[in-house]
Amino acid sequence: MRSRLKLGSLLALALSASPAAATDVFEFPDTGTEPMSRAGAWVARATNPLATLHNPAGLAGQRTGVLANLHLVFNDVCFTRKGQGAVVTSQDAPYRPDACDDTLLTPLPAVAGVLAVTDRLGIGLSLSPPNLYGRLEFPHTVEATNRLGANVQVPNPARYLLLEQDGIALNTVLGAGYEVTKNVRVGAGFMWGF
């Protein structure tokens, strides 16, 4: 009976599985070296002051401390059309559009702190940007070869999606975590941004 149940569960899981989906090109996972190294599983066992942002319940039981992180994001972002419209025809030339970002480096800092009020109560404050590339800049034109074999500049076909992105966005979070009983923690956070 057990083997049939296991086989049925595995079969149901295999049939219900769907392809993995990813975020868009402007996001990357998790702020902080510890959360990134755990591939997102860090939230279940939030062990540093960044718990204020990701999981305030993780503030309970932490020691008083401060954390400063700095991500250095090396941009390598390109738009490439695929499928219908992969080859664009302008009055100068048909071309396969590729548009790549000209920004080299984007720094993304994060600062967080936790105050251990008691062994069971922790209060945290964090200031960090969203996990986005801060600055992107795509060219207004791309190069194509016309019918005569000469290189010409034609409008970037990604211009309707995005040419430039710039700005500062910061999430400020004030949170608290409390351990109700052993291994049962609750938390809440108040987030505002600018």
Contacts in CASP RR format, 6 or more apart in sequence:
PFRMAT RR
TARGET T0000
AUTHOR 0000-0000-0000
METHOD contacts of the structure
MODEL  1
MRSRLKLGSLLALALSASPAAATDVFEFPDTGTEPMSRAGAWVARATNPL
ATLHNPAGLAGQRTGVLANLHLVFNDVCFTRKGQGAVVTSQDAPYRPDAC
DDTLLTPLPAVAGVLAVTDRLGIGLSLSPPNLYGRLEFPHTVEATNRLGA
NVQVPNPARYLLLEQDGIALNTVLGAGYEVTKNVRVGAGFMWGF
23 29 0 8 1.000
25 77 0 8 1.000
26 77 0 8 1.000
26 132 0 8 1.000
26 133 0 8 1.000
26 136 0 8 1.000
26 165 0 8 1.000
27 131 0 8 1.000
27 132 0 8 1.000
28 73 0 8 1.000
28 131 0 8 1.000
28 133 0 8 1.000
29 35 0 8 1.000
29 36 0 8 1.000
29 39 0 8 1.000
29 40 0 8 1.000
29 131 0 8 1.000
30 36 0 8 1.000
30 40 0 8 1.000
30 42 0 8 1.000
30 54 0 8 1.000
30 131 0 8 1.000
31 50 0 8 1.000
31 53 0 8 1.000
31 69 0 8 1.000
31 71 0 8 1.000
31 108 0 8 1.000
31 110 0 8 1.000
31 128 0 8 1.000
31 129 0 8 1.000
31 131 0 8 1.000
32 50 0 8 1.000
32 69 0 8 1.000
32 71 0 8 1.000
32 110 0 8 1.000
33 69 0 8 1.000
34 42 0 8 1.000
34 47 0 8 1.000
34 48 0 8 1.000
34 50 0 8 1.000
35 42 0 8 1.000
35 43 0 8 1.000
35 50 0 8 1.000
35 54 0 8 1.000
42 54 0 8 1.000
43 54 0 8 1.000
43 55 0 8 1.000
44 55 0 8 1.000
46 54 0 8 1.000
46 55 0 8 1.000
46 57 0 8 1.000
46 58 0 8 1.000
46 59 0 8 1.000
47 58 0 8 1.000
47 62 0 8 1.000
48 62 0 8 1.000
48 67 0 8 1.000
48 112 0 8 1.000
49 59 0 8 1.000
49 62 0 8 1.000
49 65 0 8 1.000
49 66 0 8 1.000
49 67 0 8 1.000
49 112 0 8 1.000
49 113 0 8 1.000
49 114 0 8 1.000
49 124 0 8 1.000
49 126 0 8 1.000
50 67 0 8 1.000
50 69 0 8 1.000
50 110 0 8 1.000
50 112 0 8 1.000
50 126 0 8 1.000
50 128 0 8 1.000
51 57 0 8 1.000
51 58 0 8 1.000
51 59 0 8 1.000
51 62 0 8 1.000
51 114 0 8 1.000
51 124 0 8 1.000
52 59 0 8 1.000
52 112 0 8 1.000
52 113 0 8 1.000
52 114 0 8 1.000
52 124 0 8 1.000
52 125 0 8 1.000
52 126 0 8 1.000
52 173 0 8 1.000
52 174 0 8 1.000
52 175 0 8 1.000
52 189 0 8 1.000
53 110 0 8 1.000
53 112 0 8 1.000
53 126 0 8 1.000
53 128 0 8 1.000
53 171 0 8 1.000
53 173 0 8 1.000
53 191 0 8 1.000
56 124 0 8 1.000
56 173 0 8 1.000
56 175 0 8 1.000
56 176 0 8 1.000
56 177 0 8 1.000
56 187 0 8 1.000
56 188 0 8 1.000
56 189 0 8 1.000
57 177 0 8 1.000
57 178 0 8 1.000
57 185 0 8 1.000
57 186 0 8 1.000
57 187 0 8 1.000
58 177 0 8 1.000
58 185 0 8 1.000
58 187 0 8 1.000
59 114 0 8 1.000
59 122 0 8 1.000
59 123 0 8 1.000
59 124 0 8 1.000
59 175 0 8 1.000
59 176 0 8 1.000
59 177 0 8 1.000
59 187 0 8 1.000
60 120 0 8 1.000
60 121 0 8 1.000
60 122 0 8 1.000
60 177 0 8 1.000
60 178 0 8 1.000
60 179 0 8 1.000
60 185 0 8 1.000
60 187 0 8 1.000
61 116 0 8 1.000
61 119 0 8 1.000
61 120 0 8 1.000
61 122 0 8 1.000
61 179 0 8 1.000
62 114 0 8 1.000
62 116 0 8 1.000
62 122 0 8 1.000
63 114 0 8 1.000
63 116 0 8 1.000
64 114 0 8 1.000
64 115 0 8 1.000
64 116 0 8 1.000
65 113 0 8 1.000
65 114 0 8 1.000
65 115 0 8 1.000
66 111 0 8 1.000
66 112 0 8 1.000
66 113 0 8 1.000
67 110 0 8 1.000
67 111 0 8 1.000
67 112 0 8 1.000
67 113 0 8 1.000
68 109 0 8 1.000
68 110 0 8 1.000
68 111 0 8 1.000
69 109 0 8 1.000
69 110 0 8 1.000
69 111 0 8 1.000
69 128 0 8 1.000
70 107 0 8 1.000
70 108 0 8 1.000
70 109 0 8 1.000
70 110 0 8 1.000
71 107 0 8 1.000
71 108 0 8 1.000
71 109 0 8 1.000
71 110 0 8 1.000
72 105 0 8 1.000
72 106 0 8 1.000
72 107 0 8 1.000
72 108 0 8 1.000
73 105 0 8 1.000
73 106 0 8 1.000
73 107 0 8 1.000
73 108 0 8 1.000
73 133 0 8 1.000
73 134 0 8 1.000
74 104 0 8 1.000
74 105 0 8 1.000
75 101 0 8 1.000
75 103 0 8 1.000
75 104 0 8 1.000
75 105 0 8 1.000
75 106 0 8 1.000
75 133 0 8 1.000
75 136 0 8 1.000
76 100 0 8 1.000
76 101 0 8 1.000
77 100 0 8 1.000
77 101 0 8 1.000
77 133 0 8 1.000
77 136 0 8 1.000
78 98 0 8 1.000
78 99 0 8 1.000
78 100 0 8 1.000
78 101 0 8 1.000
79 97 0 8 1.000
79 98 0 8 1.000
79 99 0 8 1.000
79 100 0 8 1.000
79 138 0 8 1.000
79 157 0 8 1.000
79 158 0 8 1.000
79 161 0 8 1.000
80 96 0 8 1.000
80 97 0 8 1.000
80 98 0 8 1.000
81 88 0 8 1.000
81 96 0 8 1.000
81 97 0 8 1.000
81 157 0 8 1.000
86 96 0 8 1.000
87 94 0 8 1.000
87 95 0 8 1.000
87 96 0 8 1.000
88 94 0 8 1.000
88 95 0 8 1.000
88 96 0 8 1.000
88 97 0 8 1.000
88 154 0 8 1.000
88 157 0 8 1.000
90 144 0 8 1.000
90 154 0 8 1.000
90 155 0 8 1.000
92 144 0 8 1.000
92 146 0 8 1.000
92 152 0 8 1.000
92 154 0 8 1.000
93 144 0 8 1.000
93 145 0 8 1.000
93 146 0 8 1.000
93 147 0 8 1.000
93 152 0 8 1.000
93 154 0 8 1.000
94 144 0 8 1.000
95 142 0 8 1.000
95 144 0 8 1.000
95 145 0 8 1.000
95 154 0 8 1.000
97 142 0 8 1.000
97 156 0 8 1.000
97 157 0 8 1.000
97 158 0 8 1.000
98 142 0 8 1.000
99 138 0 8 1.000
99 139 0 8 1.000
99 142 0 8 1.000
99 156 0 8 1.000
99 157 0 8 1.000
99 158 0 8 1.000
100 138 0 8 1.000
100 139 0 8 1.000
101 136 0 8 1.000
101 137 0 8 1.000
101 138 0 8 1.000
102 137 0 8 1.000
102 138 0 8 1.000
102 139 0 8 1.000
103 133 0 8 1.000
103 135 0 8 1.000
103 136 0 8 1.000
103 137 0 8 1.000
106 133 0 8 1.000
106 134 0 8 1.000
106 135 0 8 1.000
108 128 0 8 1.000
108 129 0 8 1.000
108 131 0 8 1.000
108 134 0 8 1.000
109 128 0 8 1.000
109 129 0 8 1.000
110 126 0 8 1.000
110 127 0 8 1.000
110 128 0 8 1.000
110 129 0 8 1.000
111 126 0 8 1.000
111 127 0 8 1.000
111 128 0 8 1.000
112 124 0 8 1.000
112 125 0 8 1.000
112 126 0 8 1.000
112 127 0 8 1.000
112 128 0 8 1.000
113 124 0 8 1.000
113 125 0 8 1.000
113 126 0 8 1.000
114 122 0 8 1.000
114 123 0 8 1.000
114 124 0 8 1.000
115 122 0 8 1.000
115 123 0 8 1.000
115 124 0 8 1.000
116 122 0 8 1.000
117 123 0 8 1.000
119 179 0 8 1.000
120 178 0 8 1.000
120 179 0 8 1.000
121 176 0 8 1.000
121 177 0 8 1.000
121 178 0 8 1.000
121 179 0 8 1.000
122 176 0 8 1.000
122 177 0 8 1.000
122 178 0 8 1.000
123 174 0 8 1.000
123 175 0 8 1.000
123 176 0 8 1.000
123 177 0 8 1.000
124 173 0 8 1.000
124 174 0 8 1.000
124 175 0 8 1.000
124 176 0 8 1.000
125 172 0 8 1.000
125 173 0 8 1.000
125 174 0 8 1.000
125 175 0 8 1.000
126 171 0 8 1.000
126 172 0 8 1.000
126 173 0 8 1.000
127 170 0 8 1.000
127 171 0 8 1.000
127 172 0 8 1.000
127 173 0 8 1.000
128 170 0 8 1.000
128 171 0 8 1.000
129 168 0 8 1.000
129 169 0 8 1.000
129 170 0 8 1.000
129 171 0 8 1.000
130 169 0 8 1.000
130 171 0 8 1.000
132 169 0 8 1.000
133 165 0 8 1.000
134 165 0 8 1.000
134 166 0 8 1.000
134 167 0 8 1.000
134 169 0 8 1.000
135 165 0 8 1.000
135 166 0 8 1.000
135 167 0 8 1.000
136 162 0 8 1.000
136 164 0 8 1.000
136 165 0 8 1.000
136 166 0 8 1.000
137 163 0 8 1.000
137 164 0 8 1.000
137 165 0 8 1.000
137 166 0 8 1.000
138 156 0 8 1.000
138 158 0 8 1.000
138 159 0 8 1.000
138 162 0 8 1.000
138 163 0 8 1.000
138 164 0 8 1.000
139 156 0 8 1.000
140 155 0 8 1.000
140 156 0 8 1.000
140 159 0 8 1.000
140 163 0 8 1.000
141 153 0 8 1.000
141 154 0 8 1.000
141 155 0 8 1.000
141 156 0 8 1.000
142 153 0 8 1.000
142 154 0 8 1.000
142 155 0 8 1.000
142 156 0 8 1.000
142 157 0 8 1.000
143 151 0 8 1.000
143 152 0 8 1.000
143 153 0 8 1.000
143 154 0 8 1.000
144 151 0 8 1.000
144 152 0 8 1.000
144 153 0 8 1.000
144 154 0 8 1.000
145 151 0 8 1.000
145 152 0 8 1.000
146 152 0 8 1.000
156 163 0 8 1.000
169 193 0 8 1.000
169 194 0 8 1.000
170 193 0 8 1.000
170 194 0 8 1.000
171 191 0 8 1.000
171 192 0 8 1.000
171 193 0 8 1.000
172 191 0 8 1.000
172 192 0 8 1.000
172 193 0 8 1.000
172 194 0 8 1.000
173 189 0 8 1.000
173 190 0 8 1.000
173 191 0 8 1.000
174 189 0 8 1.000
174 190 0 8 1.000
175 187 0 8 1.000
175 188 0 8 1.000
175 189 0 8 1.000
175 190 0 8 1.000
176 187 0 8 1.000
176 188 0 8 1.000
176 189 0 8 1.000
177 185 0 8 1.000
177 186 0 8 1.000
177 187 0 8 1.000
177 188 0 8 1.000
178 185 0 8 1.000
178 186 0 8 1.000
178 187 0 8 1.000
179 185 0 8 1.000
180 186 0 8 1.000
END
